[in-house]
Amino acid sequence: MSSVKKALAEFYDNVAQSYAYTRRRLWAPVSKVLPANRVLDIGSGPGLYAVDIADRFGADVTCMDISVGMLKVAGRHARNRAVYPLINLVVADLEYTPFRNHSFDSVLCIATIHHLPTRRSRVNGLKEILRILKLNGKALVTAWHIFQPRNLIRALISIPSIFRGGAIGDVYIPWRHKGKLWKRFYHLYTLKELKRDAIDAGLDVIEKGYIKVRSKIAENVYILAKASSSRQGKERSTYMCLLSAFFINAILAWYSKVL
């Protein structure tokens, strides 16, 4: 695990109890991937979305987070809402998810992809979403918007980091908790960049847009995506090749016995 990810896990473990009470509002685009039978909430934090989805739709929801502390809060939240039997808690890294191919009908990745430290790691994370998404499933991915005024100032200040191997939009956001100053890594996205990363990962982007939370200017960008038709074609071709190889081997084995 990279130093950026370790620092992020440590931060969220330490602030989990108080952070849970700062995230209460459900974002409208979440409804675009629902209803669904099996849902994965990546970077689930205190389980706001997961618990609400389980409660409203009776869906089987997996909360995946890099922070054990956040998952403990999510579990408590699920018990309080009487949906704990529908909630699965998994500690994992977005780049290396422990799930089988085509495991989920819907995938949420809310305000998480921007924490991965390089473009390569972010595209790898999106490839994992593609891998675990069912062929007819949908994924919602959101990230902080670089052109939100406060973020734009941060991005401009961070420009010198380009000469140290970083990228425009790579910033560290401070958070003071119990007298200690924490710094979280973010890659601030444009909508065009988020769409490009998703396409490079093999996803079909079927919708894109902006999310306003507290400001007149959108603080977040989002894409709604599904498994690309080209991936479906490749998987069908692979399946047919394996099936053909099986029958050829079976015929050869029978023929050798006859001889």
C-alpha positions as CSV (number, residue, x, y, z in Angstrom):
1,M,0.0,0.0,0.0
2,S,1.4,3.4,-0.9
3,S,2.2,6.1,1.7
4,V,-0.7,8.2,0.4
5,K,-3.2,5.4,1.0
6,K,-1.7,4.5,4.4
7,A,-2.0,8.1,5.5
8,L,-5.6,8.2,4.2
9,A,-6.6,5.0,6.1
10,E,-5.0,6.4,9.3
11,F,-6.9,9.7,8.9
12,Y,-10.3,8.1,8.4
13,D,-9.7,5.7,11.3
14,N,-9.0,8.6,13.6
15,V,-11.9,10.8,12.5
16,A,-14.5,8.1,11.8
17,Q,-16.7,8.8,14.9
18,S,-17.0,12.5,14.2
19,Y,-16.9,12.4,10.4
20,A,-20.0,10.2,10.4
21,Y,-22.1,13.2,11.5
22,T,-20.9,15.5,8.7
23,R,-22.2,13.3,5.8
24,R,-26.0,13.0,5.8
25,R,-27.3,14.2,2.5
26,L,-27.9,11.7,-0.3
27,W,-26.9,12.9,-3.8
28,A,-29.6,12.7,-6.5
29,P,-27.5,10.8,-9.1
30,V,-27.3,7.7,-6.8
31,S,-30.9,6.9,-7.9
32,K,-29.6,6.4,-11.4
33,V,-28.0,3.0,-10.5
34,L,-31.0,1.8,-8.5
35,P,-32.9,-0.4,-7.8
36,A,-30.5,-3.3,-7.9
37,N,-30.1,-6.7,-6.1
38,R,-26.4,-6.6,-5.3
39,V,-24.7,-3.2,-4.8
40,L,-21.1,-2.3,-4.0
41,D,-20.4,1.0,-2.2
42,I,-16.7,1.8,-2.7
43,G,-15.3,4.1,-0.1
44,S,-18.5,3.7,1.8
45,G,-17.3,5.6,4.9
46,P,-20.0,5.6,7.6
47,G,-22.5,3.7,5.4
48,L,-24.9,6.6,4.6
49,Y,-25.7,5.4,1.1
50,A,-25.4,1.6,1.8
51,V,-27.8,1.6,4.7
52,D,-30.3,3.8,3.0
53,I,-30.3,1.6,-0.1
54,A,-30.6,-1.6,1.9
55,D,-33.5,0.0,3.9
56,R,-35.4,1.3,0.8
57,F,-34.8,-1.5,-1.7
58,G,-34.0,-4.5,0.4
59,A,-30.8,-4.8,-1.6
60,D,-27.7,-6.8,-0.6
61,V,-25.1,-4.1,-0.1
62,T,-21.3,-4.4,0.4
63,C,-19.6,-1.6,2.1
64,M,-15.9,-1.5,1.0
65,D,-13.5,1.0,2.6
66,I,-9.8,1.3,3.3
67,S,-10.6,2.4,6.9
68,V,-11.6,-0.2,9.5
69,G,-12.9,2.7,11.7
70,M,-15.3,3.8,9.0
71,L,-16.6,0.3,8.5
72,K,-17.3,0.0,12.3
73,V,-19.4,3.1,12.1
74,A,-21.2,1.7,9.1
75,G,-21.9,-1.5,10.9
76,R,-23.4,0.4,13.9
77,H,-25.5,2.5,11.5
78,A,-26.8,-0.6,9.9
79,R,-27.8,-2.1,13.2
80,N,-29.6,1.1,14.2
81,R,-31.6,1.0,11.0
82,A,-32.3,-2.8,11.4
83,V,-30.7,-3.7,8.1
84,Y,-27.4,-5.3,9.3
85,P,-28.2,-8.7,7.8
86,L,-28.2,-7.0,4.3
87,I,-24.9,-5.3,4.9
88,N,-21.4,-6.8,4.2
89,L,-18.3,-5.0,5.5
90,V,-15.1,-5.4,3.6
91,V,-11.7,-3.8,4.1
92,A,-10.1,-3.4,0.7
93,D,-8.2,-1.1,-1.7
94,L,-10.0,0.1,-4.8
95,E,-7.0,-1.0,-7.0
96,Y,-7.2,-4.6,-5.6
97,T,-10.8,-5.5,-4.8
98,P,-11.3,-9.1,-3.5
99,F,-14.4,-9.8,-5.6
100,R,-15.1,-12.1,-8.5
101,N,-15.7,-10.9,-12.0
102,H,-19.3,-9.7,-12.6
103,S,-20.3,-9.7,-9.0
104,F,-22.5,-6.6,-8.7
105,D,-25.5,-5.1,-10.4
106,S,-24.5,-1.6,-9.3
107,V,-21.4,0.0,-8.1
108,L,-21.1,3.3,-6.3
109,C,-17.8,5.1,-6.0
110,I,-18.7,8.4,-4.3
111,A,-15.9,10.9,-3.7
112,T,-13.3,8.1,-3.6
113,I,-11.5,7.8,-6.9
114,H,-9.8,11.2,-6.4
115,H,-7.9,9.9,-3.4
116,L,-5.8,7.6,-5.6
117,P,-2.3,9.2,-6.0
118,T,-1.6,8.8,-9.7
119,R,-3.5,8.7,-13.0
120,R,-2.4,5.1,-13.4
121,S,-3.8,4.1,-10.0
122,R,-7.1,5.9,-10.8
123,V,-7.5,4.2,-14.1
124,N,-6.6,0.8,-12.5
125,G,-9.4,1.5,-9.9
126,L,-11.9,2.1,-12.7
127,K,-10.7,-1.1,-14.4
128,E,-11.6,-2.9,-11.2
129,I,-15.0,-1.4,-11.3
130,L,-15.4,-2.7,-14.8
131,R,-14.2,-6.1,-13.9
132,I,-16.6,-6.6,-11.0
133,L,-19.6,-5.0,-12.7
134,K,-22.2,-7.3,-14.3
135,L,-22.6,-6.9,-18.0
136,N,-26.0,-5.0,-17.7
137,G,-24.9,-3.2,-14.5
138,K,-24.2,0.5,-13.9
139,A,-21.6,2.4,-12.0
140,L,-21.7,5.9,-10.6
141,V,-18.3,7.6,-10.0
142,T,-18.0,11.0,-8.5
143,A,-15.0,13.2,-7.7
144,W,-14.2,16.7,-6.5
145,H,-14.5,19.4,-9.2
146,I,-11.3,21.4,-9.9
147,F,-13.3,24.5,-11.1
148,Q,-15.1,25.0,-7.8
149,P,-13.5,28.3,-6.7
150,R,-11.8,27.0,-3.5
151,N,-10.5,24.0,-5.3
152,L,-9.2,26.1,-8.2
153,I,-7.1,28.2,-5.9
154,R,-5.7,25.0,-4.4
155,A,-4.9,23.6,-7.9
156,L,-3.1,26.8,-8.9
157,I,-1.0,26.7,-5.8
158,S,-0.1,23.1,-6.5
159,I,1.2,23.7,-10.0
160,P,4.9,23.5,-8.9
161,S,4.2,19.9,-8.0
162,I,4.2,19.1,-11.7
163,F,8.0,19.4,-11.7
164,R,8.1,16.8,-8.9
165,G,6.2,14.2,-10.8
166,G,2.7,15.3,-9.9
167,A,-0.2,16.5,-12.0
168,I,-2.4,19.6,-12.2
169,G,-5.0,19.1,-9.6
170,D,-2.9,17.1,-7.1
171,V,-3.5,18.7,-3.8
172,Y,-3.4,18.0,0.0
173,I,-6.5,19.2,1.9
174,P,-6.0,20.0,5.6
175,W,-8.4,18.8,8.3
176,R,-7.8,19.6,12.0
177,H,-9.1,17.0,14.5
178,K,-8.5,17.1,18.2
179,G,-5.5,19.4,17.9
180,K,-3.8,17.5,15.1
181,L,-3.6,18.7,11.5
182,W,-4.2,16.0,8.9
183,K,-3.6,16.3,5.2
184,R,-5.6,14.2,2.7
185,F,-4.5,13.7,-0.9
186,Y,-7.0,14.6,-3.6
187,H,-6.7,14.8,-7.4
188,L,-9.2,17.5,-8.4
189,Y,-11.0,16.5,-11.6
190,T,-12.5,18.2,-14.6
191,L,-15.5,16.4,-16.0
192,K,-13.7,15.8,-19.3
193,E,-10.8,14.2,-17.4
194,L,-13.0,11.9,-15.4
195,K,-14.8,10.8,-18.6
196,R,-11.5,10.2,-20.3
197,D,-10.2,8.0,-17.4
198,A,-13.4,6.0,-17.4
199,I,-13.2,5.4,-21.2
200,D,-9.5,4.4,-20.9
201,A,-10.5,1.9,-18.3
202,G,-12.9,0.3,-20.7
203,L,-16.2,1.7,-19.4
204,D,-19.0,3.1,-21.6
205,V,-19.9,6.5,-20.2
206,I,-23.7,6.9,-20.8
207,E,-24.1,10.1,-18.8
208,K,-22.0,12.8,-17.2
209,G,-22.7,15.9,-15.2
210,Y,-22.2,18.1,-12.1
211,I,-23.4,17.8,-8.5
212,K,-24.2,20.8,-6.4
213,V,-24.2,20.3,-2.6
214,R,-23.9,23.6,-0.8
215,S,-22.8,26.0,-3.5
216,K,-24.2,27.6,-6.6
217,I,-21.1,26.2,-8.4
218,A,-20.9,22.5,-8.6
219,E,-18.5,21.0,-6.1
220,N,-18.4,17.5,-7.7
221,V,-18.4,15.9,-11.2
222,Y,-19.9,12.5,-12.0
223,I,-20.1,9.9,-14.7
224,L,-22.6,7.1,-15.1
225,A,-21.1,4.1,-16.9
226,K,-21.7,0.5,-17.9
227,A,-19.5,-2.3,-19.2
228,S,-18.5,-1.5,-22.8
229,S,-20.0,-3.4,-25.7
230,S,-16.4,-4.2,-26.8
231,R,-15.8,-6.0,-23.5
232,Q,-18.9,-8.1,-23.9
233,G,-17.8,-9.0,-27.4
234,K,-14.3,-10.0,-26.2
235,E,-15.7,-12.1,-23.4
236,R,-18.1,-13.9,-25.8
237,S,-15.2,-14.6,-28.1
238,T,-13.1,-15.9,-25.2
239,Y,-15.9,-18.1,-24.1
240,M,-16.4,-19.5,-27.6
241,C,-12.7,-20.2,-27.9
242,L,-12.6,-22.0,-24.6
243,L,-15.7,-24.0,-25.5
244,S,-14.2,-24.9,-28.9
245,A,-11.0,-26.0,-27.3
246,F,-12.9,-28.2,-24.8
247,F,-14.8,-30.0,-27.6
248,I,-11.6,-30.4,-29.7
249,N,-9.8,-32.0,-26.8
250,A,-12.7,-34.2,-26.0
251,I,-12.9,-35.5,-29.6
252,L,-9.1,-36.0,-29.7
253,A,-9.2,-38.0,-26.5
254,W,-12.1,-40.1,-27.8
255,Y,-10.3,-40.7,-31.1
256,S,-7.1,-41.8,-29.4
257,K,-9.0,-44.4,-27.4
258,V,-10.7,-45.7,-30.5
259,L,-7.4,-46.1,-32.2
